[in-house]
Amino acid sequence: MEQDNGSNLDEGKEFSLLGEYLKQKRTEKNYSLEKLSQKTKISINILKSLEANDFDHLPSAAYIKGFVTSYVKTLGLPMNEAINKMEYTYLKILGKPFPALNHTKNMSTSVTSAPALAKENVRGNRQKEAEAPQQTPHEVIENSDSLMENTKSVLPIAIFAAIILVFVGGYKLISSVVENEVTDQKAKDLGPKIESSSALVNTYPKKEESPKVEQGTQAAAPAVAPPVEEVKPPEEKPAVDFPRNFPTVDFKKIKGKLFNVKTDAPENENAEIFPEKIKTTMNSSLQNVYIRAVDGNTWISYKIDSNPISSVIISEGNDLFLQGSEIRLFLGNVNVTKIFYNNYLIETPTKSGVKSLIFPEENNEKYLLPLFPKAKDDILYTAEEYTKRMKLEEDELTKRKQE
């Protein structure tokens, strides 16, 4: 069966399932599952599920991408090819696209079709894109290595700590039980001797040292009690067993204007910065936003109408054109860009270099900042989605503490 899959790949099949591809490459490089598990720190069961395309026994999409990333890096395989196969397999088996939120895409020279009210027009230079750094302030959106590091480091530590607690608690509990049994046995052994020596005890008060054994036995009992109580703390700290995927975020209402329109800016007539083709594409019934990276690279997360959040990197000289009834943007290194709204340049005052923008501007009051907070699973959520999930986790945490 593996030979058939391998031959299909060798014949240049455009898309093959991820599991077939991974298993074939692992076999070619003489890696056993055990060896790969040791190198990647991924459990053999997870590796088997990956190679079997068994998404029902794999965690969330963010973790799947992390596992695939670690897998192909260890074997020295092309990352882009593996990611393409992962997304294709996910769609093929589950019938839905792999969440686009889990990784940042580079700008390409192609034009992506979209619904009537959500159009994305992407232009740029491929060579510059290939040279552009693959990093954004979102960090793990593009690079899942940190996700794997967290998985590899935090989980073993937590498991090790839990084992230590159980071991120490169990040891102390068993020790206390044994000690009680030994003490009781001593009491039983000493009891008859004292009773049989009652005449001597009454005649020689100094022999009352034997009751000291009983006193010693009674004194030992309180000393045993604290170790038994030490076993309880893990039950009193449910937070340890309830990791937060949506940590508390301090959301704020939008105050004031987010940008200023410059109808008299010379850039409005500069075809090198603002191409005539883009001008003529403007639809007066929609929001039209054109972004050009002029002096450096920028990264953008955006949401058009009800479409999912997307993240892109625009390298210097490249651009992005968006259309929709409503557009929300979060930009990094915004000062290197020229942004045009409905064919006019806009000013985006910021000291930090990051900027949130909402079009049309009258929709500002509907939203909170940050627009797209990132959860622990490295996925971007809208502020409203994040708020709901954060509240659910807080309620669950409060409930567990009360229990």
N, C-alpha and C positions, 0 to 999 in steps of 0.2 A: 504493500500500500504506500509506504514511504517512497519507494522508487517511482511509482506513478506520479506522486505529487511533485517529486524532484524533477522528473522529466517535463512536466507541464511548465514548471518555472524556467527550466533551461530553454524551452521552446519560445520563451519571451511572452508568456501570458501576462497581459497588462495588470490584471488584478488576481491575486491568489489570497486565500484566507490567511490571516495572521498566524494561526497555530501551525499550519503546514509549513509556512515560510520559516518560522522560528525553529521548529523541530529539524527541518532539513539543514539549516545553517549550523545548528548545534552539533548535529551528527557529522557534518563535513569537517568541523573543527575539533572532532574527537572529544567533545565535552559530554560527560554523563550528567544526569540531573543532579546527582549528589555533588559533583564538582562545581557545577554552576550555582547550586544553592549556597555552597560555601563561599564562592566569590561574590555573589550578589547579596547574600544575607536574606534572600527570599525563600520562603518555605517551599519544600518540594511539592506540596499540594497546590500551592499557587502556581508554580511553574507548570504543573500538569494541566491545570485548568486553562492557563494561557495557551498551551500547545493543543488543547482539545477545543479551543474556542468556546469554553464553557463559562459564559458571562454570568450565569445564575449563581455560580460559586465564587465569583470575584467581587471585590468591594466596589466602591463608586468609581466613576469614570476618571476622576483625578488620580486615584491610586493606580488604576489600570495603566494610565499613561506613565506613571512613575515606574511601575514594574517593567513595562516595555522599554523605557529609556535605559534603565539599569541593565536589562538583559542584552540589548543590542550594543551598548557601550562596552560591556565585558567581552563580547564576541568580536567587537570591532566592525560592526555592520553599519551601513548607511542609515543615519537617523531618519532622514526625510522619507525614505522608502518604507521603513518600518512604521512610521506614523501614518502614512497613506494607507498601508495595509490594515492597520489597527482601525482607522476610521471606516474603511470599506467593510471590514468584517463586522464591526459594531452595527452598521446600517443593515448589512445583509442578514444578520442573525436576529437582531432585536427589532428590526423594522423602523428604526428611528435614527437620526444622525447623531454621531458622537458630539457631545456638548462642545460647542465652539468656544465656550468660556474658558476651557481648561488650558489653552495655549495661545500665545500671541502669534499672529501671522505676519509675515513680511509683506510689504507692498509689492505687487507684481504689475506687469504691463497689460494685463487682461482686463476686460470689463465684465463685471459680475451682474447678471440680470437679477431683478428683484421685483416685488409686487408693485402695482401701479403707484402706490403712494410711498414707496420706499426704494429709491434708486441709488446705487453706489457706483461711481465711475472712478476707476483707479488708473492712474497714469504714472510713468516714471522710467528710470534707467535701470535695467537689470544688473548691469555691472556694478553700479553703486550700491544696489540692494545687497548683492553678494558680499560686498566689502563692509556693509554696515554692521555695527556691533549688535548682537542678539541679546540685549539687556534692556530692561525697563525698570522703573521704580516699583512696578508690581512684583518684580523679582521672580517669583515662582510660577507666574502665568506662563512664561516662556521656558523656564528651566525647572524641570521637575526633580532635579537632583536633590534640592533641599528637602523636598517632600520625602524622598527615599531616605535621606539622612535622618530626618525626624522619625520615620518609620523604623529605621535600623537602630537608632540610638535610644529614643524615649521608650519604645515598647519593651526592649530587653531589660532596661533599667527598672521599669515599672513591674515587670514580671519577676525580676530578681528580688526587688524590694518586697513584693507580696510573698514570695517563697520564704524570704528571711523572716518576715513577720509570722507567717504560719509556723515555720520551723521553731523559732524562739518561743512563740506562744505555746505551741504544742509540747515543746520540750519542758517548759516551766510547768505546764498543766500536768504532764505525766509525772514530772519530778515531785509536784505537790501531792499527787495521788499516791505515788510510791512512798513518799515520806509519811503521809497520814497512815498508810497501811502498816509501815514499819513501826510508827509510833504506837498505833493501836495494839500491834503484836507485842511491843515492849510492855505496854500497860498490862496486857493479858498475862505476859510471862511474869511480870513483877508482882501482880496482884496476889496470886496464891502464896508467894513467898512471904509477903507482908502479913497476910491473914494467918499463915501457919506459925509466924513468929510473933503473934500478938502479945504473948506473955513477955517476950524480950522487949518489945516496943514499949509496953507499959512499964516494965521494970527499968529499962535503960532509955531515958528520953533522948539520949544522943543518937540512938538508932533511928530517930525520926528523919534521918537523911533520906530514907527510902521514899517518903512522900515527896521529897524534892524531885524525884524522878517524875512523879505525877505533875508537879508544878512545872517542871521542865517541859513535859509533854504538852501541858496547857499553854505554856508560853510559846511553844513552837507553832501552834495553830495560827495565831495572828501573823506570824512571819511568812506563812505559806499563802495567806490571803492576797497580799499585793500582787504577786506574779499572776494569780488567776485573773485579777482585774486588768492586768496589762494586755490580756488577750482581747478586751472589748474595744479599744480605740479604733481599729479598722472599721468596726460596725458603726461607730459614731462619726465617721468622716466620709460620708457618701460622695463628697466632691471628688475624692481620689478616683472613684469608680465611675465618675460622670464627667468626662472631658467635655469642655465647651467648644463646639464648632462655631458658635456665634458669640464671641466675647463681647462684653459691653462696649458699645460705641456711643460717643456723645454727639448726637445729631443736632444740627442747628438750622433754624429757619433762615431763608435767604433774605438779606436786607440790602436794599439799594440796587443799583444797576450792576449787571455783570460785564457789560461792554458798552462802548460808544461807537456809533456809526459815523464814519468820516466821508461824507458825500463829495468833498472837494480834494480828497487825497490824490496825489499824482499817480499812485500805484493803480488807481482805477482805470487809467488809460495806458498802462504799461503792459504791452502784449507779452513781454518776456516773463512777467510775474503773473499776470492775469490774462490767459489766452482768450482770444476772440471766440473760439469754439465753445468755451465754458460759458461765456456771456450769453451766447445765443441759445444755450441749452436751458437757461433759467425758465422756470414755470411760475408764473405769478400767483397761481393758486396753491403753491406749495412753499415750504421753507427750503431755501437753496443755500448751501454752505460749501465753500471751496477753500481748502487748506493747502498751502504750499510750504514745504520746508526749504527755506532760503539760505540760512546761515549754519545749518547743522541738522542733526537727527532729532526727531520728536516721536513720542509715542502717544497714542490716542485710544481711549475706550469710549464707545458711543452706542447709543440706542436710538433706533428710528421707529417711531410708533410702537407697535406691539411686538416687533422683532426682538430676538435675543440680543444681549449685549455682545458686542464684538470688540476685539482689541487688535490694533495694528501698529507697526513701526513704520514711520515714513523717513527714509534716509534723505540726506540733503539733495535737492534737485527734484525730488518726487512730490506727488500731490495726491489729494483725495477730494472727490466731489460727492456730496450727499444731498439727497432730496427726500422730503417726507412732510407729512402734516405736522409732526413734532419731532425735533431732534434734540437729544441731550448729549453733551460732550464732556469728557474729562481729559485734559491735555497735560502732558509733562514737557518741560523745556519749551514752553509756549513762546518764549521770546525769540526763538529762531524762526518762527513761522510768520506768514502773512495770511490772514483769514478774511475772506470776503463773504458777506451776508447779503443775499439778494442783489449781487453785483456791486456792492460797496464795501470798501475796506472797513474793518472794525478795530478799535483799540481794546486791548484786554489787560488792564492794569493788574500787575501782580509783582510782589517782591520775591516770592518763593519759587517762581518759575512754573508752578502748576496752576491750572485754571479750570473752573467749571463753567459751562455755558449752556443756556437753554434757549431754544427757538421754537415758537415765538416768545418774546420776553414776558408777555403777560401771563405765561404759565409758571413763572417763578414761584408764586405763592403756593403752588400745588406740591412742591418738592422740598426735600431737606438735603443738607450737605453733611457728609460727602454723598455724592450722587450714587457712586458704585463702590460701596465698601467690600473688602475681600474677607471671606471667612477662612477658617483654618484648613478647609479642604481646597484652598487656593482657587476657588471659584468666585467670580464677581457677582454680586447681587445688587438689585436696585435698593435704595434706602428703605422703601416701603416693604419689600420682601424681607430684607434683613431684620427690620424692626419686629415683624411678626414672629420670625423664627427665634430671634433673641429673647422675646417675651416668653415664648413657649419653653425655652431652655431654662430661663430664670424661674418660671413657675414649677417646672419639674425639679429643679435643684432645691427650691424652698420646700416642696413636698417631701423630698427625700430626707432633708435635714429634720423635718418635723417627725418623720417616722423613726 
